[in-house]
Amino acid sequence: MAKKQKLTGTGVALITPFLASGEIDFPALEKLVDSVIRGGVDFLVALGTTGEAPTLSVTEKQEVLSAVIRYAKGNLPVVCGVGGNNTEEVVQQLKTMDLRGVDVVLSVVPYYNKPSQEGLFQHFKKVATATNKNVILYNVPGRTGCNLLPATVVRLANECRNITGIKEASGNIPQCQELLRIKPDNFLVLSGDDNLVLAQMAIGMEGVISVAANCFTNEMIELMNLSIVGKYEKARQAMNRLLPGIDLLFAEGNPSGVKSVLHQKGMCENVLRLPLVPVSEGLSVQIGEFIKSL
């Protein structure tokens, strides 16, 4: 299989499975990577929000990344999350991590600090300068408390040759439309909102970095493939079947929901690292009922 070069279609934001002891469960991670590849995803994303990256040590991050690259066997592009709210620390990570085998870096908007648009521009400019990898920005104001606006995205795309795309998870459709209207022609815009992906594909996005693709792989692939070829009536039907499950995934936070699904499917233990905890018993029952309905 020739490795795909462009990150379009369905990317999966991989969870990091843990054992009951709290240690990383590498056999479960290998099983998951194999499952989503066989399910038809187009690229893999390691060390993102869904992977509980903030709770992993520097050593664990490298181990997880190296494992994902190894399990992918060169068949799919691998994206690695490297971000934070201390610019110098992010730069240092980019310089010290072994990123061989990584195709693209995904870097989140700095959280908690609430920088201005100029601060965001300077941050990402420095991040881009620190690596020879292509960089995809990650805008998720619901988590960061800071919104990367389309004008700043375009300024970065024009001034930093290796900033080549964005995972847009603002949930703001007019903002997404404005970005798609003014972006450079070769700049990639990916959805970061599973529940909005059909609408976002319809207005011109080229793919998704999906949580649901961990556990509802076939259903997400069907939805995306129909959207890509413009079969929106069938895509709407696929979205309507999947949407209740997506809502359950996020009802008590991510990745608590997706880990509950994967646990019920026998893929991994239902273990998270604090401050995250497993979903409530009531939600777990609802999740089980949805799995049976599929």
Residue frames relative to the residue before (quaternion, step in Angstrom):
aa qw qx qy qz dx dy dz
M 1.0000 0.0000 0.0000 0.0000 0.00 0.00 0.00
A 0.3323 -0.7320 0.5598 0.2008 3.59 -0.78 1.00
K 0.4523 -0.7090 0.4677 0.2720 3.56 -0.84 0.97
K 0.4849 -0.6631 0.4993 0.2754 3.53 -0.95 0.98
Q 0.3592 -0.7715 0.4935 0.1797 3.57 -0.94 0.90
K 0.7700 0.3152 -0.1786 0.5251 3.60 1.01 -0.72
L 0.4168 -0.7333 0.4855 0.2299 3.57 -0.93 0.92
T 0.2842 0.7264 -0.5731 0.2514 3.56 0.36 1.25
G 0.6811 0.4761 -0.3497 0.4327 3.56 -1.27 0.25
T 0.7521 -0.4022 0.3042 0.4243 3.55 -1.08 -0.77
G 0.0562 -0.7572 0.6507 0.0128 3.52 -0.72 1.14
V 0.2599 -0.7677 0.5659 0.1511 3.57 -1.09 0.63
A 0.3067 -0.7264 0.5913 0.1694 3.55 -0.89 1.05
L 0.2638 -0.8377 0.4587 0.1353 3.55 0.08 1.35
I 0.4173 -0.6444 0.5760 0.2808 3.54 -1.16 0.68
T 0.3118 -0.6711 0.6150 0.2722 3.54 -1.37 0.09
P 0.2603 -0.7852 0.5370 0.1652 3.63 -0.35 1.15
F 0.1471 -0.7773 0.6065 0.0791 3.55 -1.13 0.75
L 0.4620 -0.6313 0.5475 0.2972 3.53 -1.27 0.53
A 0.6822 -0.4640 0.3559 0.4389 3.58 -1.26 0.21
S 0.6304 0.5412 -0.3208 0.4547 3.59 1.17 -0.58
G 0.5470 -0.6170 0.3942 0.4059 3.57 1.25 -0.34
E 0.5512 0.6038 -0.3960 0.4181 3.57 1.26 -0.16
I 0.6049 -0.5636 0.4158 0.3789 3.58 -1.22 0.49
D 0.2928 -0.7496 0.5760 0.1438 3.56 -0.95 0.97
F 0.1779 -0.8388 0.5071 0.0868 3.57 0.11 1.27
P 0.6133 0.5235 -0.3793 0.4537 3.68 0.95 -0.58
A 0.6501 0.4990 -0.3218 0.4741 3.61 1.01 -0.74
L 0.6257 0.5262 -0.3373 0.4666 3.59 1.05 -0.73
E 0.6451 0.5102 -0.3228 0.4683 3.58 0.96 -0.81
K 0.6431 0.5233 -0.3157 0.4614 3.58 0.97 -0.86
L 0.6563 0.5100 -0.3068 0.4637 3.58 1.00 -0.85
V 0.6549 0.5066 -0.3180 0.4619 3.59 0.86 -0.93
D 0.6515 0.5080 -0.3113 0.4696 3.58 0.94 -0.86
S 0.6522 0.5351 -0.3097 0.4386 3.57 0.98 -0.86
V 0.7169 0.4397 -0.2742 0.4664 3.59 0.80 -0.94
I 0.6014 0.5332 -0.3659 0.4691 3.59 1.11 -0.57
R 0.6694 0.4766 -0.3010 0.4839 3.58 0.91 -0.88
G 0.6395 0.5402 -0.3182 0.4449 3.58 1.15 -0.59
G 0.5892 -0.6416 0.3302 0.3636 3.57 1.27 -0.23
V 0.3491 0.7334 -0.5256 0.2532 3.62 1.13 0.35
D 0.4761 -0.7111 0.4616 0.2336 3.55 -1.21 0.60
F 0.7992 -0.0535 0.0193 0.5984 3.59 1.16 -0.47
L 0.3857 -0.7238 0.5414 0.1851 3.55 -1.30 0.53
V 0.1372 -0.7725 0.6158 0.0719 3.56 -1.09 0.80
A 0.1005 -0.7997 0.5918 0.0156 3.57 -0.66 1.15
L 0.8465 0.2271 -0.1597 0.4543 3.55 -1.31 0.51
G 0.4039 0.6763 -0.5095 0.3463 3.55 0.94 0.93
T 0.7764 -0.2874 0.2502 0.5019 3.54 -1.29 -0.36
T 0.6820 0.4999 -0.2826 0.4528 3.56 0.88 -1.01
G 0.6730 0.4890 -0.2844 0.4764 3.57 1.20 -0.51
E 0.4151 -0.7349 0.4438 0.3012 3.60 1.32 0.18
A 0.1065 0.8544 -0.5015 0.0849 3.56 1.07 0.75
P 0.6410 0.5438 -0.3638 0.4014 3.67 0.90 -0.70
T 0.7067 0.4439 -0.2699 0.4803 3.60 1.18 -0.44
L 0.5816 0.5743 -0.3772 0.4354 3.60 1.26 0.06
S 0.4548 -0.6579 0.5246 0.2917 3.56 -1.06 0.75
V 0.6873 -0.4545 0.3571 0.4399 3.57 -1.29 0.24
T 0.6631 0.5046 -0.2998 0.4646 3.58 0.94 -0.90
E 0.6660 0.5034 -0.3046 0.4586 3.59 0.93 -0.87
K 0.6152 0.5416 -0.3539 0.4506 3.58 1.00 -0.74
Q 0.6690 0.4870 -0.3077 0.4697 3.57 0.89 -0.87
E 0.6485 0.5234 -0.3223 0.4490 3.58 0.98 -0.81
V 0.6565 0.4994 -0.3111 0.4721 3.59 0.95 -0.86
L 0.6585 0.5131 -0.3114 0.4540 3.57 0.88 -0.94
S 0.6734 0.4949 -0.2992 0.4605 3.57 0.84 -0.96
A 0.6409 0.5273 -0.3211 0.4563 3.58 1.04 -0.78
V 0.6540 0.5077 -0.3188 0.4614 3.59 0.90 -0.89
I 0.6385 0.5161 -0.3234 0.4705 3.59 0.96 -0.86
R 0.6636 0.5088 -0.2994 0.4595 3.56 0.95 -0.89
Y 0.6899 0.4797 -0.2841 0.4618 3.58 0.91 -0.93
A 0.6282 0.5484 -0.3367 0.4373 3.60 1.11 -0.61
K 0.2191 -0.8406 0.4723 0.1493 3.58 1.29 -0.41
G 0.6643 -0.5415 0.3014 0.4180 3.56 1.11 0.66
N 0.5148 0.6846 -0.3952 0.3319 3.57 1.27 0.04
L 0.7956 0.1776 -0.0810 0.5735 3.58 1.11 -0.67
P 0.5582 -0.5666 0.4686 0.3844 3.59 -1.18 0.44
V 0.2016 -0.7583 0.6100 0.1109 3.56 -1.15 0.71
V 0.1675 -0.7607 0.6246 0.0560 3.54 -0.90 1.08
C 0.1449 -0.7982 0.5814 0.0612 3.57 -0.94 0.89
G 0.3651 -0.7238 0.5471 0.2083 3.56 -0.88 0.96
V 0.1268 0.7473 -0.6434 0.1068 3.57 -0.82 1.07
G 0.3460 0.7382 -0.5092 0.2757 3.56 -0.24 1.23
G 0.1264 0.7892 -0.5958 0.0793 3.53 -1.32 0.08
N 0.5260 -0.6480 0.4552 0.3100 3.55 -1.30 0.01
N 0.6187 0.4317 -0.3554 0.5518 3.56 1.30 0.41
T 0.3724 -0.7826 0.4494 0.2167 3.56 -0.13 1.30
E 0.6742 0.5005 -0.3078 0.4475 3.60 0.85 -0.92
E 0.6341 0.5276 -0.3285 0.4601 3.57 1.07 -0.71
V 0.6331 0.5156 -0.3266 0.4761 3.59 1.02 -0.79
V 0.6314 0.5259 -0.3220 0.4701 3.57 0.96 -0.87
Q 0.6612 0.5101 -0.3058 0.4572 3.58 0.93 -0.89
Q 0.6186 0.5366 -0.3392 0.4630 3.59 1.04 -0.79
L 0.6688 0.5098 -0.3004 0.4500 3.56 0.90 -0.93
K 0.6948 0.4765 -0.2716 0.4652 3.56 1.07 -0.70
T 0.7629 0.3966 -0.1996 0.4699 3.59 1.08 -0.65
M 0.5979 0.5610 -0.3778 0.4302 3.62 1.11 -0.48
D 0.4116 -0.6558 0.5683 0.2786 3.52 -1.22 0.59
L 0.0393 -0.8379 0.5431 -0.0366 3.55 -0.21 1.32
R 0.3103 0.7320 -0.5390 0.2781 3.58 1.16 0.50
G 0.7589 0.3098 -0.2502 0.5153 3.56 -0.79 0.99
V 0.5961 0.5271 -0.3643 0.4838 3.58 1.30 -0.15
D 0.3213 -0.7697 0.5254 0.1679 3.57 -0.84 0.99
V 0.8039 0.0171 0.0558 0.5919 3.56 0.98 -0.90
V 0.3118 -0.7108 0.5987 0.1979 3.56 -1.20 0.66
L 0.1918 -0.7484 0.6270 0.1002 3.56 -1.03 0.91
S 0.0162 -0.8368 0.5455 -0.0436 3.59 -0.54 1.15
V 0.3530 -0.7816 0.4885 0.1607 3.52 -0.57 1.25
V 0.5903 -0.5360 0.4697 0.3790 3.55 -1.25 0.52
P 0.5311 -0.6324 0.4492 0.3410 3.64 -0.88 0.85
Y 0.2741 -0.7895 0.5390 0.1049 3.53 -0.84 1.08
Y 0.8076 0.3324 -0.2445 0.4212 3.56 -1.36 0.36
N 0.6901 0.4993 -0.2960 0.4324 3.62 0.87 -0.88
K 0.1734 -0.8190 0.5154 0.1833 3.57 1.17 -0.72
P 0.0690 0.8220 -0.5603 0.0747 3.60 0.58 1.09
S 0.5591 -0.5637 0.4847 0.3671 3.55 -1.32 0.32
Q 0.6813 -0.4494 0.3565 0.4548 3.57 -1.29 0.06
E 0.6275 0.5164 -0.3419 0.4718 3.61 1.06 -0.67
G 0.6340 0.5245 -0.3260 0.4655 3.58 1.02 -0.76
L 0.6420 0.5121 -0.3163 0.4750 3.57 1.01 -0.81
F 0.6333 0.5303 -0.3289 0.4578 3.57 0.97 -0.84
Q 0.6936 0.4748 -0.2861 0.4601 3.59 0.81 -0.98
H 0.6068 0.5566 -0.3461 0.4498 3.59 1.06 -0.77
F 0.7488 0.4140 -0.2391 0.4591 3.57 0.64 -1.10
K 0.5722 0.5642 -0.3832 0.4554 3.58 1.14 -0.50
K 0.6730 0.4828 -0.2940 0.4770 3.57 0.96 -0.87
V 0.6183 0.5358 -0.3366 0.4662 3.58 1.05 -0.76
A 0.6736 0.5044 -0.2987 0.4501 3.59 0.86 -0.94
T 0.6571 0.5211 -0.3053 0.4511 3.57 1.04 -0.81
A 0.6652 0.5487 -0.2934 0.4126 3.58 1.16 -0.66
T 0.7804 0.2746 -0.1521 0.5408 3.61 1.21 -0.22
N 0.3811 -0.6960 0.5534 0.2530 3.54 -1.23 0.51
K 0.5035 0.6279 -0.4260 0.4133 3.57 1.32 0.12
N 0.5200 -0.5690 0.5172 0.3719 3.54 -1.26 0.35
V 0.2340 -0.7804 0.5725 0.0918 3.56 -1.07 0.81
I 0.1376 -0.7374 0.6552 0.0894 3.53 -1.08 0.88
L 0.3820 -0.7138 0.5457 0.2162 3.56 -0.84 1.01
Y 0.1699 -0.7727 0.6024 0.1056 3.59 -1.19 0.49
N 0.0659 -0.8104 0.5820 -0.0141 3.54 -0.41 1.28
V 0.1824 0.7764 -0.5777 0.1740 3.57 -0.50 1.21
P 0.1275 -0.8647 0.4806 0.0709 3.59 0.54 1.21
G 0.5698 0.5973 -0.3880 0.4098 3.61 1.13 -0.45
R 0.7241 0.3778 -0.2277 0.5302 3.58 1.20 -0.49
T 0.7588 0.4189 -0.2179 0.4486 3.58 0.97 -0.82
G 0.3713 -0.7303 0.4910 0.2962 3.58 1.16 -0.55
C 0.7155 0.3615 -0.2123 0.5588 3.56 1.30 0.28
N 0.2238 -0.8062 0.5416 0.0810 3.56 -0.78 1.07
L 0.2761 -0.7485 0.5850 0.1461 3.58 -0.72 1.11
L 0.2632 -0.8253 0.4859 0.1164 3.57 -0.30 1.30
P 0.6730 -0.5353 0.3287 0.3906 3.59 -1.13 0.63
A 0.6425 0.5318 -0.3400 0.4345 3.61 0.90 -0.82
T 0.6611 0.4907 -0.3042 0.4793 3.60 1.03 -0.77
V 0.6072 0.5481 -0.3436 0.4614 3.58 1.05 -0.75
V 0.6872 0.4788 -0.2821 0.4678 3.58 0.86 -0.97
R 0.6145 0.5384 -0.3432 0.4635 3.59 1.03 -0.72
L 0.6574 0.4982 -0.3001 0.4791 3.59 0.97 -0.85
A 0.6513 0.5220 -0.3148 0.4518 3.58 0.94 -0.90
N 0.6978 0.4806 -0.2682 0.4584 3.58 1.01 -0.82
E 0.7585 0.3980 -0.2069 0.4728 3.59 1.05 -0.73
C 0.7512 0.2997 -0.1781 0.5605 3.61 1.20 -0.43
R 0.3555 -0.7940 0.4497 0.2022 3.56 -0.17 1.28
N 0.7357 0.4162 -0.2494 0.4725 3.61 1.05 -0.64
I 0.5212 0.5238 -0.4719 0.4809 3.60 1.18 0.40
T 0.0254 -0.8795 0.4684 -0.0804 3.51 -0.04 1.39
G 0.8276 0.0297 -0.0095 0.5604 3.61 1.19 -0.08
I 0.2400 -0.7519 0.5939 0.1558 3.53 -1.37 -0.06
K 0.2700 -0.6625 0.6673 0.2074 3.49 -1.27 0.62
E 0.1290 -0.8308 0.5413 0.0093 3.56 -0.33 1.32
A 0.0862 0.8093 -0.5679 0.1228 3.56 -0.41 1.27
S 0.2532 0.7793 -0.5319 0.2135 3.56 0.96 0.85
G 0.3510 -0.7405 0.4948 0.2892 3.57 1.17 -0.56
N 0.5866 0.5779 -0.3415 0.4531 3.55 1.33 0.10
I 0.3024 -0.8008 0.4885 0.1691 3.58 -0.14 1.28
P 0.6486 0.4957 -0.3534 0.4568 3.67 0.84 -0.74
Q 0.6303 0.5142 -0.3399 0.4720 3.60 1.02 -0.72
C 0.6338 0.5235 -0.3259 0.4669 3.59 1.00 -0.81
Q 0.6537 0.5158 -0.3122 0.4574 3.58 0.94 -0.87
E 0.6452 0.5173 -0.3189 0.4630 3.58 0.99 -0.83
L 0.6398 0.5193 -0.3221 0.4661 3.59 0.98 -0.83
L 0.6773 0.4901 -0.2912 0.4651 3.57 0.90 -0.92
R 0.6311 0.5509 -0.3238 0.4398 3.57 1.13 -0.65
I 0.8136 0.3164 -0.1312 0.4698 3.58 0.87 -0.95
K 0.4926 0.6880 -0.4284 0.3170 3.61 1.21 -0.21
P 0.5778 -0.5426 0.4585 0.4018 3.60 -1.21 0.34
D 0.6627 -0.5629 0.3280 0.3693 3.57 -1.12 0.68
N 0.7699 0.3660 -0.1973 0.4841 3.59 0.93 -0.84
F 0.4835 0.6648 -0.4346 0.3679 3.60 1.25 0.25
L 0.3438 -0.7770 0.5050 0.1517 3.55 -0.75 1.16
V 0.0581 -0.7781 0.6247 0.0310 3.59 -0.92 0.92
L 0.0788 -0.8039 0.5891 -0.0209 3.54 -0.62 1.25
S 0.4776 -0.6478 0.5141 0.2966 3.55 -1.15 0.67
G 0.1490 -0.7675 0.6143 0.1067 3.53 -1.16 0.68
D 0.6479 0.4856 -0.2977 0.5058 3.57 1.31 0.27
D 0.3481 -0.7715 0.4922 0.2033 3.59 -0.21 1.24
N 0.7127 0.4786 -0.2781 0.4309 3.58 0.91 -0.85
L 0.7126 0.4066 -0.2507 0.5138 3.61 1.27 -0.20
V 0.4189 0.7748 -0.4305 0.1974 3.56 1.26 -0.21
L 0.6186 0.5433 -0.3658 0.4340 3.62 0.97 -0.66
A 0.6708 0.4812 -0.2937 0.4819 3.59 0.90 -0.93
Q 0.6806 0.4985 -0.2972 0.4473 3.58 0.95 -0.83
M 0.6168 0.5094 -0.3458 0.4904 3.59 1.07 -0.59
A 0.6445 0.5438 -0.3213 0.4309 3.57 1.01 -0.81
I 0.7271 0.4083 -0.2540 0.4900 3.61 1.08 -0.59
G 0.7586 -0.4554 0.1947 0.4233 3.58 1.23 0.21
M 0.4451 0.6568 -0.4972 0.3511 3.62 1.17 0.17
E 0.4102 -0.7547 0.4761 0.1881 3.57 -1.19 0.60
G 0.8167 -0.0487 0.0339 0.5740 3.58 1.22 0.05
V 0.3557 -0.7163 0.5669 0.1978 3.53 -1.37 -0.17
I 0.1995 -0.6748 0.6821 0.1987 3.51 -1.33 0.44
S 0.0971 -0.8857 0.4506 -0.0559 3.48 -0.05 1.43
V 0.3902 -0.6667 0.5879 0.2402 3.52 -1.18 0.74
A 0.6664 0.5425 -0.3008 0.4137 3.56 0.88 -1.02
A 0.5910 0.5990 -0.3700 0.3938 3.59 1.12 -0.57
N 0.5143 0.6164 -0.4231 0.4201 3.62 1.24 -0.20
C 0.8478 0.2166 -0.0297 0.4831 3.52 0.80 -1.07
F 0.7345 0.2555 -0.1824 0.6017 3.60 1.20 -0.50
T 0.0164 0.8786 -0.4771 0.0117 3.53 1.00 0.96
N 0.6963 0.4832 -0.2926 0.4429 3.58 0.71 -1.04
E 0.6660 0.5142 -0.2994 0.4499 3.55 0.97 -0.89
M 0.6673 0.4874 -0.3028 0.4748 3.59 0.97 -0.83
I 0.6300 0.5272 -0.3293 0.4655 3.59 1.01 -0.80
E 0.6370 0.5251 -0.3272 0.4597 3.59 0.95 -0.85
L 0.6573 0.5152 -0.3008 0.4604 3.58 0.89 -0.97
M 0.7028 0.4708 -0.2775 0.4554 3.57 0.81 -0.98
N 0.6672 0.5082 -0.3155 0.4439 3.59 0.88 -0.88
L 0.6352 0.5058 -0.3279 0.4829 3.59 1.04 -0.70
S 0.6542 0.5152 -0.3126 0.4570 3.59 0.99 -0.83
I 0.6363 0.5579 -0.3291 0.4191 3.57 0.95 -0.89
V 0.7554 0.3592 -0.2048 0.5083 3.58 0.98 -0.80
G 0.5670 -0.6630 0.3563 0.3346 3.59 1.26 0.32
K 0.4561 0.6582 -0.4738 0.3664 3.60 1.17 0.45
Y 0.0308 -0.8876 0.4595 0.0025 3.52 0.65 1.19
E 0.5813 0.5603 -0.3973 0.4363 3.62 1.09 -0.43
K 0.6864 0.4423 -0.2757 0.5072 3.59 0.92 -0.88
A 0.6121 0.5461 -0.3481 0.4538 3.58 1.08 -0.67
R 0.6253 0.5317 -0.3361 0.4618 3.60 1.03 -0.74
Q 0.6385 0.5199 -0.3214 0.4677 3.56 1.01 -0.80
A 0.6535 0.5025 -0.3065 0.4760 3.57 0.99 -0.85
M 0.6464 0.5181 -0.3147 0.4635 3.58 1.01 -0.82
N 0.6529 0.5223 -0.3185 0.4466 3.58 0.95 -0.82
R 0.6441 0.5054 -0.3222 0.4752 3.59 1.08 -0.66
L 0.7385 0.4494 -0.2226 0.4508 3.56 1.00 -0.89
L 0.5685 0.6680 -0.3750 0.2998 3.57 1.04 -0.76
P 0.6384 0.5085 -0.3648 0.4481 3.67 0.87 -0.71
G 0.6494 0.5145 -0.3142 0.4634 3.58 1.04 -0.72
I 0.6244 0.5217 -0.3354 0.4748 3.58 1.03 -0.76
D 0.6375 0.5274 -0.3276 0.4562 3.58 0.96 -0.85
L 0.6508 0.5117 -0.3162 0.4634 3.60 0.99 -0.79
L 0.6118 0.5750 -0.3522 0.4137 3.60 1.03 -0.77
F 0.7900 0.3346 -0.1493 0.4915 3.56 0.99 -0.86
A 0.4008 0.7598 -0.4507 0.2427 3.60 1.28 -0.07
E 0.7967 0.1441 -0.0802 0.5815 3.61 1.05 -0.70
G 0.7480 -0.4242 0.2046 0.4676 3.54 1.09 0.74
N 0.3400 -0.7204 0.5798 0.1711 3.49 -1.30 0.61
P 0.6162 -0.1828 -0.7654 -0.0330 1.64 -1.89 1.69
S 0.2327 0.7940 -0.5371 0.1644 3.64 1.07 0.49
G 0.6812 0.5029 -0.2931 0.4440 3.58 0.92 -0.92
V 0.7001 0.4673 -0.2860 0.4579 3.57 0.80 -0.97
K 0.6313 0.5167 -0.3460 0.4634 3.60 1.05 -0.60
S 0.6015 0.5426 -0.3571 0.4650 3.59 1.11 -0.62
V 0.6523 0.5032 -0.3173 0.4697 3.59 0.93 -0.87
L 0.6896 0.4848 -0.2896 0.4535 3.58 0.79 -1.00
H 0.6187 0.5301 -0.3412 0.4689 3.59 1.09 -0.68
Q 0.6837 0.4797 -0.2880 0.4685 3.58 0.91 -0.90
K 0.6708 0.4588 -0.2939 0.5032 3.57 1.22 -0.41
G 0.5332 -0.6714 0.3799 0.3472 3.59 1.30 0.08
M 0.4618 0.7148 -0.4164 0.3201 3.57 1.25 0.41
C 0.8095 -0.0475 0.0758 0.5803 3.60 1.06 -0.68
E 0.5969 -0.5227 0.4527 0.4069 3.54 -1.33 0.10
N 0.4412 -0.6763 0.5195 0.2794 3.57 -1.18 0.53
V 0.3420 0.7450 -0.4748 0.3201 3.54 0.68 1.19
L 0.0256 -0.7694 0.6383 -0.0049 3.54 -0.98 0.97
R 0.4334 -0.6644 0.5327 0.2950 3.54 -1.29 0.22
L 0.5420 -0.6176 0.4645 0.3302 3.53 -1.02 0.85
P 0.5147 -0.0953 -0.8487 -0.0757 1.52 -2.17 1.24
L 0.5129 0.6239 -0.4442 0.3878 3.63 1.18 0.22
V 0.1069 -0.7789 0.6169 0.0359 3.54 -1.17 0.70
P 0.6296 -0.5300 0.3891 0.4138 3.62 -1.20 0.34
V 0.6167 -0.5491 0.4122 0.3850 3.55 -1.26 0.43
S 0.6304 -0.5403 0.4089 0.3788 3.54 -1.29 0.38
E 0.6600 -0.5148 0.3683 0.4047 3.55 -1.25 0.40
G 0.6408 0.5440 -0.3233 0.4347 3.57 1.00 -0.83
L 0.6758 0.4708 -0.2930 0.4856 3.57 0.93 -0.87
S 0.6061 0.5631 -0.3515 0.4383 3.57 1.05 -0.72
V 0.6390 0.5155 -0.3171 0.4748 3.58 1.03 -0.80
Q 0.6480 0.5156 -0.3146 0.4640 3.59 0.94 -0.87
I 0.6336 0.5297 -0.3208 0.4637 3.55 1.01 -0.82
G 0.6476 0.5262 -0.3087 0.4565 3.56 0.96 -0.89
E 0.6536 0.5081 -0.3119 0.4663 3.57 1.00 -0.82
F 0.6459 0.5105 -0.3283 0.4630 3.59 1.00 -0.76
I 0.6191 0.5443 -0.3413 0.4517 3.59 0.98 -0.82
K 0.6533 0.5049 -0.3082 0.4724 3.59 0.96 -0.87
S 0.6466 0.5406 -0.3243 0.4296 3.60 1.01 -0.77
L 0.6263 0.5345 -0.3425 0.4524 3.58 1.17 -0.52
